[in-house]
Amino acid sequence: MAMKDFKFYLDSISEIGFVEKASNVIVYVSGLPKAKIDEIVIFETGETGIVMSFTSEVVEVLVFSKKPISHGTKAVRTNEFLKVPVGPELLGRIIDPLGNPLTAMDDYKKPAESRGINALAGGILSRKTITRQIETGIPAVDLVMPLGFGQKELVIGDRKTGKTNFLMQIILAQAKQKHICIYAAIGKKRLDIKIAEDFFKKHGILERIIIVATGSDSPIGLSYLVPFSAMTISEYFRDAGYDVLLALDDLTTHAKVYREVSLLGKKFPGRSSYPGDIFYTHARLLERAGNFITEKGEKAITCLPVAETTQGDLSGYIQTNIMAMTDGHLYFDSDLFAKGRRPAINPFLSVTRVGRQTQSTLKRSINREILSFLTIYEKMQNFSHFGAELTESSKITLTIGEKIIEFLNQGPSTTMPINLQILLFSMLWNSILQNKNIGPTGTDVNKMIEKYTTNSNVNKTIDKVIANAETFNDMLKIIKEKGDQLLVSLKA
């Protein structure tokens, strides 16, 4: 955001303030009687900040700098509000929430257009029912916990359970489909931001992605702005005619940052010392996502906020707050992660409120089949732990269950097109029932994905087969007739 200097605003506005007190990133300035909430304030040392609140005597300013502001420093208000540069120039870049590059980029040209970061969420008349399924390329989501374009789905779980890797996979799948992806890294380690950048570069999708980030050593004022800035950039691309995927990693850190800012600003602490307006702060952010009617047609901002739990406790204050304002959650179970499940999503503790309405009849019938079977499989597993002698049918159920779990596992860098998921799952189901040893799992899967994505004849044949099947039973009949032939064409 292009700003003039201290002297320009002093001459044009003719109000000068003085720092009366400084409390880390919060400073109190007297002498600015016409200051407004969220207005930018410039100090004579060159630092900037925004007005958080005011009394009749002083204005409370949140400063975007690690350098302390000393008592008596002069300050002026600017009559301008915080904006972030928006435009296609940001694609492939890593920026801070003010639009400044975080890595050395000689060819970086700041966009000419800017937007205010605190835009109001669109009303009900600008929205449309979510009807399109988002392809994540992950069978455990696409077939079991489907998501729709414009859905707000919380990704929740303990630390180190694969949540960020999961976001990378979805971003990979969406970028391959030519959608715009924005990854907001809030107070992350610089190494984690670099790992994300390297992942996108390795897969050749960086030109479809914008990383808005602050490091763990960045000023907390900047970390507070990251999700709002990322959402504003998402809105620009939505209005430009793109479907946008926004990953907010993570809002638990953001809540801690806002708690720190609030406690320094002497706001009254509530539950777990969080300020009373923490729900409002996150709700006004997440409500800006959704499926919208724009001048370019139906376009969506799909939002995946992340929340961290402690020892699998889903009843934490911030976690339940975000659950209340999203359309469901994907729960990453540390026990499943320890067993080697990737992604470690627990389908029985996860919820998708609007995802299933985006599915075709075939996908819905597969979804019901998998969920009901996994329920039986879990019960059977618990039963087998007691060392009871199992019947033949129980053994078959456990064998099928293991194959399905193996099929739902997904490597960190692979994404599987949804029609291929349906075909391979139907083959897996049918091959076991017919006692055939087809086994569409394991190392062959990557070759099949490559064949499906690169060979248009194979692609069209499979898509046609799936288009002709209305229910899962129809699909199984087709597989019985043409399954071997289709498998040969995929493996050839």
C-alpha positions in Angstrom: 0.0 0.0 0.0 1.6 3.3 -1.2 1.7 5.8 1.7 3.0 9.3 1.7 5.4 10.4 4.5 4.9 11.9 7.9 5.4 15.5 6.8 2.8 15.2 4.0 0.0 14.1 6.4 1.1 16.7 9.0 0.8 19.5 6.5 -2.5 18.3 5.0 -4.4 17.2 8.2 -2.8 19.7 10.7 -3.3 17.4 13.7 -0.3 16.2 15.6 -0.2 13.6 18.4 2.3 12.5 20.9 3.0 9.0 22.3 2.0 9.1 26.0 2.6 5.5 26.8 3.8 2.4 25.0 2.9 -1.2 25.9 4.8 -3.5 23.5 2.8 -3.3 20.2 0.1 -1.1 21.7 0.8 2.6 22.0 -1.4 5.4 23.4 -1.3 8.7 21.4 -2.8 12.0 22.6 -3.7 15.0 20.3 -5.7 13.2 17.6 -9.3 14.1 18.4 -10.7 13.1 15.0 -9.2 9.7 14.8 -11.4 6.8 13.5 -11.4 3.1 14.2 -9.0 1.3 11.7 -7.5 4.5 10.5 -3.8 4.4 9.7 -1.5 6.4 12.0 2.1 7.3 11.0 4.9 8.1 13.4 7.8 10.4 12.7 10.2 7.5 12.9 8.4 6.0 9.8 6.5 3.2 11.6 2.7 2.7 10.9 -0.2 1.4 12.9 -4.0 1.3 13.0 -6.4 2.8 15.5 -7.9 0.0 17.6 -10.0 2.1 20.1 -10.0 5.5 21.7 -11.1 7.5 24.7 -11.7 11.3 25.1 -8.0 11.7 26.0 -6.0 9.1 24.0 -6.1 6.9 20.9 -5.0 3.3 21.2 -2.8 2.3 18.2 -1.7 -1.2 17.1 1.8 -0.8 15.6 3.1 -3.0 12.7 6.8 -3.0 13.8 9.1 -4.9 16.1 11.0 -1.7 16.8 9.6 -0.1 20.1 8.0 3.3 19.8 9.4 5.6 22.5 7.5 8.1 24.7 7.1 11.5 23.2 7.3 10.3 19.5 5.2 12.5 17.2 2.3 10.9 15.3 -0.2 11.9 12.7 -3.4 10.4 11.4 -3.8 9.9 7.7 -7.5 9.8 7.0 -6.8 6.5 5.2 -7.8 3.0 6.1 -5.7 -0.2 5.8 -5.7 -1.6 2.3 -3.9 -4.6 0.7 -2.6 -4.6 -3.0 -4.6 -7.0 -5.1 -4.0 -8.2 -8.6 -2.6 -11.0 -10.8 0.9 -9.7 -10.1 0.7 -11.4 -6.7 0.4 -14.9 -8.2 3.5 -17.0 -7.4 4.5 -14.6 -4.6 5.0 -14.8 -0.9 3.9 -11.6 0.7 3.1 -10.2 4.1 -0.4 -8.9 4.9 0.5 -5.4 3.7 1.6 -6.7 0.3 5.3 -6.5 0.8 7.4 -9.4 -0.6 8.9 -11.7 2.1 11.5 -13.2 -0.3 14.0 -11.4 -2.5 12.2 -10.8 -5.8 13.9 -8.5 -8.4 10.9 -8.6 -10.8 8.2 -8.0 -8.1 5.9 -5.3 -9.2 3.3 -4.2 -6.7 -0.3 -4.2 -8.1 -1.8 -0.8 -8.8 -5.2 -1.7 -7.3 -5.8 -1.9 -3.5 -8.8 -3.1 -1.4 -9.7 -2.4 2.2 -9.0 -5.5 4.3 -12.2 -5.2 6.4 -14.9 -5.5 3.8 -18.4 -6.5 4.9 -19.6 -10.0 4.1 -22.0 -10.3 1.1 -25.7 -10.5 2.0 -28.1 -13.4 1.3 -29.1 -11.9 -2.1 -25.6 -12.1 -3.4 -25.3 -15.8 -2.5 -26.3 -19.0 -4.2 -26.9 -22.6 -3.0 -23.8 -24.7 -3.0 -24.3 -27.3 -5.7 -20.9 -28.0 -7.2 -18.5 -30.6 -5.6 -14.9 -29.6 -5.1 -12.5 -32.3 -6.3 -9.8 -32.6 -3.6 -8.2 -35.7 -5.3 -8.3 -37.5 -1.9 -10.7 -40.5 -1.8 -11.2 -40.2 2.0 -12.8 -36.7 1.3 -14.3 -37.0 -2.2 -16.1 -40.3 -1.5 -16.6 -40.2 2.3 -16.7 -36.5 3.4 -17.4 -34.5 0.2 -17.0 -30.7 0.1 -18.7 -28.2 -2.1 -17.4 -25.0 -3.8 -18.1 -22.2 -1.3 -18.1 -24.5 1.7 -16.4 -23.4 5.0 -14.9 -26.6 6.4 -12.9 -26.6 9.5 -9.7 -28.8 9.5 -9.2 -29.8 13.2 -6.9 -32.1 15.1 -3.8 -32.3 17.3 -0.4 -31.0 16.3 1.6 -33.2 13.9 -1.4 -35.1 12.5 -0.9 -34.1 8.9 -3.3 -31.1 8.6 -0.9 -28.9 6.7 0.1 -31.8 4.4 -3.7 -32.3 3.7 -4.1 -28.6 2.8 -1.1 -28.9 0.4 -2.7 -31.9 -1.3 -6.0 -30.0 -1.8 -4.2 -26.9 -3.1 -2.3 -29.2 -5.5 -5.5 -30.7 -6.8 -7.2 -27.3 -7.2 -4.3 -25.6 -8.8 -4.1 -28.4 -11.4 -7.7 -27.6 -12.2 -6.7 -24.0 -12.9 -8.4 -22.5 -9.8 -6.7 -19.8 -7.7 -5.4 -21.0 -4.3 -4.4 -18.7 -1.4 -2.4 -20.1 1.5 -2.5 -17.9 4.7 0.3 -19.0 7.1 -0.3 -17.2 10.4 2.8 -16.9 12.6 4.5 -20.0 11.1 8.2 -20.9 11.3 10.1 -19.5 8.3 11.2 -23.1 7.5 7.5 -24.2 7.3 6.8 -21.4 4.8 9.8 -22.4 2.8 8.7 -26.0 2.8 5.2 -25.0 1.4 6.9 -22.8 -1.3 9.2 -25.7 -2.3 6.3 -28.1 -2.5 4.3 -25.8 -4.8 7.5 -25.2 -7.0 8.3 -28.9 -7.2 4.8 -29.6 -8.6 4.9 -26.6 -11.0 1.8 -24.9 -9.6 3.3 -21.8 -7.9 1.9 -19.5 -10.6 -1.7 -20.3 -9.4 -0.9 -19.7 -5.7 -0.4 -16.7 -3.4 1.2 -17.3 0.0 0.2 -14.6 2.6 2.5 -15.2 5.6 4.1 -14.0 8.8 6.8 -15.7 10.6 6.8 -16.7 14.3 9.2 -13.7 14.8 7.0 -11.2 12.9 5.2 -8.4 14.8 2.0 -9.7 16.2 0.1 -6.8 14.6 1.0 -8.2 11.2 0.0 -11.8 12.2 -3.4 -10.4 13.3 -4.0 -9.1 9.8 -3.0 -12.2 7.8 -6.4 -13.9 7.4 -8.2 -10.6 6.6 -5.6 -9.7 4.0 -5.8 -13.2 2.4 -9.7 -13.1 2.4 -9.5 -9.6 0.6 -7.2 -11.0 -2.1 -9.6 -14.0 -2.4 -12.5 -11.6 -3.0 -10.6 -9.8 -5.7 -10.0 -13.1 -7.7 -13.6 -14.2 -7.1 -14.8 -10.9 -8.6 -12.3 -11.4 -11.5 -14.1 -14.7 -12.4 -12.2 -17.4 -10.6 -13.2 -20.0 -8.0 -10.8 -19.5 -5.1 -9.6 -21.9 -2.4 -8.4 -20.2 0.8 -6.6 -22.2 3.5 -6.2 -20.4 6.9 -3.4 -22.1 8.7 -4.2 -21.7 11.6 -6.9 -19.8 13.4 -5.9 -21.1 16.9 -2.6 -19.2 16.5 -4.6 -16.2 15.2 -6.8 -16.3 18.3 -3.7 -16.3 20.5 -2.3 -13.3 18.7 -5.6 -11.4 19.1 -5.7 -12.4 22.8 -2.2 -10.9 23.2 -3.2 -7.7 21.5 -6.4 -7.5 23.5 -4.7 -8.1 26.9 -2.0 -5.5 26.1 -4.8 -3.1 25.2 -6.5 -3.7 28.6 -9.6 -5.4 27.2 -11.5 -7.3 29.7 -10.5 -11.0 29.5 -13.3 -13.7 29.1 -13.0 -17.5 29.0 -9.4 -18.7 28.8 -8.4 -15.0 28.8 -9.7 -14.5 25.2 -11.5 -11.2 24.6 -15.3 -11.1 24.4 -15.3 -10.2 20.7 -13.1 -13.2 19.5 -16.2 -14.9 18.1 -17.2 -11.8 16.2 -13.6 -11.4 14.9 -13.6 -14.9 13.4 -17.2 -14.8 12.3 -16.9 -11.6 10.3 -13.9 -13.1 8.6 -15.4 -16.5 7.7 -18.7 -15.1 6.6 -16.9 -13.5 3.7 -16.5 -16.9 2.1 -19.3 -18.7 0.2 -20.8 -19.3 -3.2 -21.7 -16.0 -4.8 -23.5 -14.6 -7.8 -21.0 -12.2 -9.5 -20.9 -10.3 -12.8 -18.8 -13.2 -14.1 -21.3 -15.8 -13.1 -21.4 -18.2 -10.1 -18.1 -18.0 -8.3 -17.0 -19.3 -4.9 -14.5 -18.8 -2.1 -14.0 -22.2 -0.5 -12.5 -21.6 3.0 -10.5 -24.2 5.0 -9.7 -22.8 8.4 -7.4 -24.9 10.6 -7.8 -25.3 14.4 -5.5 -27.2 16.7 -6.7 -29.4 19.5 -4.9 -30.6 22.6 -5.1 -34.3 23.2 -8.1 -34.6 20.8 -10.3 -32.3 22.9 -12.9 -30.9 20.5 -14.6 -28.9 23.2 -12.1 -26.1 23.5 -13.3 -22.5 23.4 -11.8 -21.4 20.0 -12.5 -24.8 18.4 -16.2 -24.8 19.3 -16.5 -21.2 18.2 -15.2 -22.0 14.7 -17.3 -25.2 14.5 -20.3 -23.0 15.1 -19.5 -20.8 12.1 -18.4 -23.4 9.6 -20.3 -26.0 7.5 -18.7 -29.0 9.2 -15.3 -30.2 10.2 -12.7 -32.8 9.2 -11.2 -34.3 12.4 -7.6 -35.5 12.2 -7.2 -38.3 14.7 -3.8 -38.8 16.3 -4.5 -42.5 16.9 -5.2 -43.1 13.2 -2.1 -41.0 12.3 0.0 -43.3 14.6 -1.5 -46.3 12.7 -0.2 -44.9 9.4 -3.5 -43.6 8.0 -3.0 -40.7 5.6 -4.9 -38.5 5.7 -5.8 -39.4 9.3 -9.4 -38.3 9.0 -11.8 -40.0 11.4 -15.1 -40.3 9.4 -17.2 -40.9 12.5 -16.2 -37.7 14.2 -16.2 -35.6 11.0 -19.1 -33.7 9.6 -19.9 -32.2 6.2 -23.2 -30.2 6.3 -23.5 -29.1 2.7 -21.1 -31.5 0.8 -23.5 -34.3 0.1 -26.0 -32.1 -1.6 -23.4 -31.5 -4.3 -23.1 -35.3 -5.1 -24.7 -37.2 -7.9 -26.9 -40.2 -7.1 -24.0 -42.6 -7.8 -21.6 -40.7 -5.5 -24.2 -40.6 -2.7 -24.9 -44.3 -3.0 -21.1 -45.0 -2.8 -20.8 -42.6 0.1 -23.6 -44.5 2.0 -22.0 -47.9 1.2 -18.6 -46.9 2.4 -19.8 -45.3 5.7 -22.2 -48.1 6.6 -19.4 -50.7 5.8 -16.8 -48.8 7.8 -19.2 -48.8 10.8 -19.6 -52.6 10.6 -15.8 -52.9 10.2 -15.0 -50.8 13.3 -17.4 -52.9 15.4 -15.9 -56.1 14.1 -12.4 -54.9 14.8 -13.4 -54.0 18.4 -15.0 -57.5 18.7 -11.9 -59.2 17.3 -9.6 -57.5 19.9 -11.2 -59.7 22.7 -9.7 -62.7 21.0 -13.1 -64.2 20.2 -13.2 -66.8 17.5 -14.4 -65.2 14.3 -16.9 -66.6 11.8 -16.1 -66.8 8.1 -18.3 -63.8 7.3 -16.5 -61.8 10.0 -13.1 -62.6 8.5 -14.3 -61.6 5.1 -15.6 -58.3 6.5 -12.2 -57.6 8.1 -10.4 -58.4 4.9 -12.6 -56.1 2.8 -12.3 -53.4 5.5 -8.5 -53.5 5.4 -8.6 -53.2 1.6 -10.9 -50.2 1.8 -8.8 -48.5 4.4 -5.7 -49.2 2.2 -7.6 -47.7 -0.8 -8.6 -44.5 1.2 -4.9 -43.9 2.1 -3.3 -41.4 -0.1 0.4 -40.4 -0.6 1.3 -36.7 0.2 2.0 -35.7 -3.4 -0.7 -37.7 -5.3 -4.2 -36.5 -6.2 -6.7 -38.9 -7.8 -9.4 -37.7 -10.2 -12.9 -38.4 -8.8 -14.0 -40.6 -11.7 -11.0 -42.8 -11.3 -11.7 -43.0 -7.5 -15.2 -44.3 -8.3 -13.9 -46.8 -10.9 -11.2 -48.2 -8.6 -13.4 -48.4 -5.6 -16.1 -50.3 -7.6 -13.4 -52.7 -8.9 -12.1 -53.2 -5.4 -15.5 -53.9 -4.1 -16.5 -56.2 -7.0 -13.2 -58.1 -7.1 -13.5 -59.1 -3.5 -17.1 -60.2 -3.9 -16.1 -62.2 -7.0 -13.0 -63.5 -5.3 -10.8 -62.1 -8.1 -7.3 -60.8 -7.3 -7.5 -57.5 -9.2 -6.4 -55.3 -6.3 -6.4 -51.7 -7.6 -4.3 -50.4 -4.6 -0.6 -50.0 -3.9 2.2 -49.0 -6.3 0.1 -49.4 -9.5 -2.2 -46.5 -8.5 0.2 -43.8 -9.5 0.7 -45.3 -13.0 -3.1 -45.6 -13.4 -3.6 -41.9 -12.4 -0.9 -40.9 -14.9 -2.6 -43.0 -17.6 -6.0 -41.5 -16.8 -4.8 -37.9 -16.9 -2.6 -38.2 -20.0 -4.5 -40.6 -22.2 -7.7 -39.0 -23.5 -9.1 -42.2 -24.9 -8.9 -44.0 -21.5 -10.2 -40.8 -19.8 -13.2 -40.6 -22.1 -14.0 -44.3 -21.8 -14.0 -44.2 -18.0 -16.0 -41.0 -17.8 -18.6 -42.5 -20.2 -18.9 -45.7 -18.0 -19.5 -43.6 -14.9 -22.0 -41.3 -16.7 -24.0 -44.4 -17.6 -24.2 -45.6 -14.0 -27.0 -44.1 -11.9 -26.4 -46.0 -8.7 -23.6 -48.1 -7.2 -25.4 -51.3 -8.2 -25.4 -50.1 -11.8 -21.7 -49.4 -11.5 -21.1 -52.9 -10.1 -23.0 -54.5 -13.0 -20.8 -52.5 -15.5 -17.7 -53.5 -13.7 -18.8 -57.2 -13.8 -19.0 -56.9 -17.6 -16.2 -54.6 -18.5 -14.0 -54.5 -15.3 -11.1 -56.6 -16.6 -11.0 -54.8 -19.9 -11.0 -51.3 -18.2 -8.2 -52.4 -15.8 -6.1 -53.7 -18.7 -6.5 -50.3 -20.5 -5.4 -48.5 -17.3 -2.4 -50.7 -16.7 -1.3 -51.0 -20.3 
